[in-house]
């Protein structure tokens, strides 16, 4: 029986790169693709950026491939992640041969807590001109993330770095760090603990010293975008939002409204997200084929404008097909 994949293109270049990734998936496997809408255009038409039926589809499908949302991003992607109980966000940042990278030795994977922190959405105006943001950190979520992160690192043969700011946020990051240490002790797993601001500097200067980076929500968001700059840009970063029974896959780059509709968006991040989807569904051989095809195209071209070329999204996708 074909696995059911929810397809939500969303806004902007999501509508250009998601069909490319779906076509790649269709080349290497047999899936039932079910399309659904979300994002700015849906909000303008219906008043809801994330229709209930779209959320329900993500919650029931074997996996979901998502493109991007524009102004409504917080109203779309956060509920979609909650729909699959995605407690871990996985963002690989790797330099590819042939791509002009600031740090060609970069091979990082950010394993980011995905459910709480400052993204819990608890904001208040307590007086005129005075606003607050509540940061939520629980031992249970921190332990669950740490378990996932250490397991991921062990399977891939990565060293582990733990990012935190417990020297300032002693209660919240202190709890996060204590939970990670407890899991590391139980597993007998070595790891390095680095203040997140110091880690930002070290990632720029010595990214080869780090492998899997386990981090709280906001730190993972910021540090993974920093790492994108080391490897050639956001157009190269895929991601997975992993829950206990479901997962959602998306490129990191967002809707990119400045180039939407021009047909020049880089499909690599979305196709690599599709490779992560394949791996999640236990199609390891197909995932490896897709990654190899993308790597070969990145090395030899054609390339889209963000990587210094002039190729279209379609031309790059066709090149990936040829190498499959």
C-alpha positions as CSV (number, residue, x, y, z in Angstrom):
1,X,0.0,0.0,0.0
2,X,1.4,3.4,-1.1
3,X,2.4,5.7,1.7
4,X,0.3,8.9,2.0
5,X,2.3,12.1,1.7
6,X,0.5,15.4,2.4
7,X,1.8,18.2,0.1
8,X,1.3,21.8,1.2
9,X,3.1,24.2,-1.2
10,X,2.0,27.4,0.7
11,X,3.2,30.8,-0.5
12,X,5.9,32.3,-2.7
13,X,8.5,30.0,-4.0
14,X,7.0,27.2,-2.1
15,X,4.7,26.9,-5.1
16,X,7.7,26.4,-7.4
17,X,10.0,24.2,-5.4
18,X,7.5,21.8,-3.8
19,X,6.3,20.5,-7.2
20,X,9.9,19.9,-8.1
21,X,10.5,17.8,-4.9
22,X,7.2,15.9,-5.5
23,X,8.3,15.0,-9.0
24,X,11.6,13.7,-7.6
25,X,9.7,11.6,-5.0
26,X,7.5,10.3,-7.8
27,X,10.6,9.2,-9.7
28,X,12.1,7.1,-6.9
29,X,9.0,5.6,-5.1
30,X,5.3,5.0,-5.1
31,X,3.4,7.4,-2.9
32,X,-0.1,8.7,-2.6
33,X,0.2,12.5,-2.8
34,X,-2.6,14.5,-1.3
35,X,-2.5,18.3,-1.8
36,X,-3.8,20.9,0.6
37,X,-3.6,24.7,1.0
38,X,-2.2,27.0,3.6
39,X,-0.7,30.5,3.8
40,X,-1.4,34.1,2.9
41,X,-3.6,33.4,-0.2
42,X,-5.8,31.0,1.7
43,X,-6.2,33.5,4.6
44,X,-7.2,36.2,2.1
45,X,-9.8,33.9,0.5
46,X,-11.2,32.1,3.6
47,X,-10.0,34.1,6.6
48,X,-8.0,31.1,7.9
49,X,-4.3,30.7,7.0
50,X,-4.4,27.1,8.0
51,X,-7.7,25.4,7.2
52,X,-8.8,22.7,9.6
53,X,-8.8,20.1,6.8
54,X,-5.1,20.9,6.1
55,X,-4.1,20.5,9.7
56,X,-6.1,17.2,9.9
57,X,-4.3,15.9,6.7
58,X,-0.9,16.6,8.2
59,X,-1.9,14.9,11.4
60,X,-3.0,11.7,9.6
61,X,-0.6,11.4,6.6
62,X,2.5,9.2,6.9
63,X,4.6,12.4,6.2
64,X,4.1,15.9,5.1
65,X,6.1,18.0,2.6
66,X,5.6,21.8,3.2
67,X,6.9,24.7,1.2
68,X,6.7,28.0,2.9
69,X,4.3,30.6,4.3
70,X,4.6,34.4,4.0
71,X,3.1,36.8,6.5
72,X,1.1,34.0,8.0
73,X,4.1,31.8,8.8
74,X,3.5,31.7,12.5
75,X,-0.1,30.8,12.0
76,X,0.8,28.0,9.6
77,X,4.0,26.2,10.4
78,X,3.8,26.3,14.2
79,X,0.3,24.6,14.2
80,X,1.4,22.2,11.6
81,X,4.4,21.2,13.7
82,X,2.0,20.7,16.7
83,X,-0.3,18.6,14.5
84,X,2.4,16.0,14.2
85,X,3.8,16.6,17.7
86,X,7.1,17.5,16.2
87,X,9.3,17.8,19.3
88,X,12.6,17.9,17.3
89,X,13.6,20.1,14.4
90,X,16.5,18.6,12.4
91,X,18.5,21.0,10.2
92,X,21.6,19.7,8.4
93,X,24.0,22.4,7.1
94,X,26.6,20.9,4.9
95,X,29.1,22.4,2.4
96,X,28.9,20.8,-1.1
97,X,31.7,20.3,-3.6
98,X,31.5,23.0,-6.3
99,X,29.5,25.5,-4.2
100,X,31.3,28.6,-3.1
101,X,31.2,28.2,0.7
102,X,32.8,30.4,3.3
103,X,33.7,27.2,5.3
104,X,34.0,24.2,2.9
105,X,34.6,21.8,5.9
106,X,31.2,22.5,7.4
107,X,29.1,19.4,8.2
108,X,26.7,20.3,11.0
109,X,23.3,19.0,12.1
110,X,21.2,21.2,14.4
111,X,18.8,19.2,16.6
112,X,16.5,21.9,18.0
113,X,13.8,21.7,20.6
114,X,10.6,22.5,18.6
115,X,7.7,22.9,21.0
116,X,8.5,25.5,23.7
117,X,11.1,28.1,24.6
118,X,10.2,31.7,23.5
119,X,8.2,30.2,20.7
120,X,5.5,28.9,23.1
121,X,3.7,32.1,22.1
122,X,3.0,33.5,25.5
123,X,3.3,37.3,25.1
124,X,1.5,40.0,27.0
125,X,1.2,43.8,27.3
126,X,1.2,44.4,31.0
127,X,1.0,48.2,30.8
128,X,1.1,50.8,28.2
129,X,4.5,50.4,26.4
130,X,5.5,47.4,28.6
131,X,5.4,43.9,27.1
132,X,6.6,40.5,28.3
133,X,7.5,37.2,26.7
134,X,7.4,34.0,28.8
135,X,10.0,31.4,28.0
136,X,8.8,27.9,28.7
137,X,11.3,25.0,29.3
138,X,10.2,21.7,30.7
139,X,12.4,18.8,31.8
140,X,10.2,16.3,29.8
141,X,10.7,18.2,26.5
142,X,14.4,18.7,27.1
143,X,14.9,15.0,27.9
144,X,13.0,13.9,24.8
145,X,15.0,16.2,22.6
146,X,18.3,15.0,24.2
147,X,17.4,11.4,23.7
148,X,16.7,12.0,20.0
149,X,19.8,14.1,19.5
150,X,22.2,11.7,21.1
151,X,20.7,8.8,19.2
152,X,20.9,10.8,15.9
153,X,24.5,11.6,16.6
154,X,25.4,8.0,17.5
155,X,23.8,6.7,14.3
156,X,25.7,9.2,12.1
157,X,29.0,9.1,14.0
158,X,28.8,12.7,15.0
159,X,30.3,14.4,18.0
160,X,27.8,16.3,20.2
161,X,27.8,20.0,21.2
162,X,25.2,21.3,23.5
163,X,24.3,25.0,23.1
164,X,22.9,26.9,26.1
165,X,22.9,30.2,28.0
166,X,22.6,28.8,31.5
167,X,25.1,31.4,32.9
168,X,22.4,34.0,32.4
169,X,19.1,32.0,32.2
170,X,20.0,29.8,35.1
171,X,16.5,28.5,35.8
172,X,15.3,27.8,32.2
173,X,18.5,26.9,30.4
174,X,19.7,25.4,33.7
175,X,16.9,22.9,33.5
176,X,17.5,22.3,29.8
177,X,21.2,21.6,30.5
178,X,20.5,19.4,33.5
179,X,18.1,17.2,31.4
180,X,20.7,16.9,28.6
181,X,23.4,15.9,31.1
182,X,21.2,13.3,32.7
183,X,20.5,11.7,29.3
184,X,24.2,11.9,28.4
185,X,25.1,10.2,31.7
186,X,22.5,7.4,31.1
187,X,23.9,6.8,27.6
188,X,27.6,7.2,28.6
189,X,27.7,9.7,25.8
190,X,30.5,12.3,25.5
191,X,29.5,15.9,24.7
192,X,30.8,19.4,24.8
193,X,28.7,22.3,26.4
194,X,29.2,25.7,24.9
195,X,27.5,29.0,25.6
196,X,25.4,29.8,22.5
197,X,26.9,33.2,21.8
198,X,30.4,31.8,22.0
199,X,29.3,28.9,19.8
200,X,28.2,31.4,17.2
201,X,31.7,32.7,17.0
202,X,33.3,29.2,16.9
203,X,30.9,28.0,14.2
204,X,32.1,30.8,11.9
205,X,35.8,30.2,12.7
206,X,35.9,26.4,13.3
207,X,32.7,24.6,12.1
208,X,34.7,21.4,11.6
209,X,35.0,21.1,15.4
210,X,31.3,20.4,15.7
211,X,28.9,17.8,14.5
212,X,25.4,17.5,16.0
213,X,24.4,20.6,17.9
214,X,21.6,20.0,20.5
215,X,20.0,23.3,21.4
216,X,16.9,25.2,22.7
217,X,14.3,26.5,20.2
218,X,15.5,30.1,19.5
219,X,19.2,29.2,19.6
220,X,18.7,26.5,17.0
221,X,16.7,28.8,14.8
222,X,19.4,31.5,14.8
223,X,22.5,29.2,14.8
224,X,21.2,27.1,11.9
225,X,20.6,30.2,9.8
226,X,24.1,31.4,10.6
227,X,25.4,28.0,9.4
228,X,23.5,28.5,6.1
229,X,25.8,31.4,5.5
230,X,28.8,29.2,5.9
231,X,27.8,26.7,3.2
232,X,26.3,28.9,0.5
233,X,22.9,30.2,1.6
234,X,19.5,29.1,2.8
235,X,18.7,27.6,-0.6
236,X,20.8,24.6,0.5
237,X,19.3,23.8,3.9
238,X,16.5,21.1,4.3
239,X,14.8,20.3,7.6
240,X,12.7,17.8,9.3
241,X,10.1,18.3,12.1
242,X,10.0,14.9,13.8
243,X,7.3,13.6,16.1
244,X,6.7,10.2,17.7
245,X,4.6,8.9,14.8
246,X,4.5,11.6,12.1
247,X,7.0,14.1,10.6
248,X,6.9,17.2,8.5
249,X,9.6,18.2,6.1
250,X,10.4,21.7,4.8
251,X,13.2,23.9,3.3
252,X,14.6,26.5,5.7
253,X,14.5,29.3,3.2
254,X,11.0,30.6,3.5
255,X,8.7,32.1,0.9
256,X,11.3,34.5,-0.7
257,X,8.7,36.9,-2.1
258,X,11.4,39.0,-3.8
259,X,11.9,36.2,-6.4
260,X,8.6,34.4,-6.2
261,X,7.1,33.8,-9.7
262,X,10.4,34.3,-11.5
263,X,11.1,30.6,-11.9
264,X,14.6,30.9,-10.6
265,X,14.2,29.6,-7.0
266,X,16.8,27.0,-5.9
267,X,14.9,23.6,-5.5
268,X,17.9,22.0,-3.7
269,X,16.7,22.5,-0.1
270,X,13.2,21.2,-0.9
271,X,14.5,18.2,-2.8
272,X,17.0,17.5,0.1
273,X,14.0,17.8,2.4
274,X,12.3,15.1,0.3
275,X,15.4,13.0,0.8
276,X,15.0,13.3,4.5
277,X,11.3,12.3,4.1
278,X,12.4,9.2,2.2
279,X,14.8,8.3,4.9
280,X,12.2,8.8,7.6
281,X,9.9,6.4,5.7
282,X,12.7,3.8,5.6
283,X,13.5,4.3,1.9
284,X,17.2,4.7,2.6
285,X,18.4,3.6,-0.8
286,X,16.1,6.1,-2.6
287,X,17.2,8.8,-0.2
288,X,20.8,8.2,-1.0
289,X,20.1,8.3,-4.7
290,X,18.4,11.7,-4.4
291,X,21.2,13.2,-2.2
292,X,23.8,11.9,-4.7
293,X,21.9,13.4,-7.6
294,X,21.6,16.8,-5.9
295,X,25.2,16.7,-4.9
296,X,26.3,16.0,-8.4
297,X,24.2,18.9,-9.8
298,X,25.4,21.3,-7.2
299,X,29.0,20.4,-8.1
300,X,28.7,20.6,-11.9
301,X,25.7,22.7,-12.5
302,X,23.3,24.0,-13.7
303,X,22.9,26.4,-10.8
304,X,20.3,29.0,-9.9
305,X,21.2,32.7,-9.4
306,X,21.6,32.3,-5.6
307,X,24.6,30.1,-6.3
308,X,26.0,32.3,-9.1
309,X,24.3,30.7,-12.0
310,X,21.5,31.6,-14.3
311,X,19.5,28.4,-14.5
312,X,15.8,28.1,-13.8
313,X,14.1,25.9,-11.1
314,X,12.9,23.7,-13.9
315,X,16.4,23.3,-15.5
316,X,17.9,22.3,-12.1
317,X,15.1,19.9,-11.4
318,X,15.6,18.3,-14.9
319,X,19.3,18.0,-14.2
320,X,18.5,16.1,-10.9
321,X,16.2,13.8,-12.9
322,X,19.0,13.1,-15.4
323,X,21.3,12.1,-12.6
324,X,18.7,9.8,-11.0
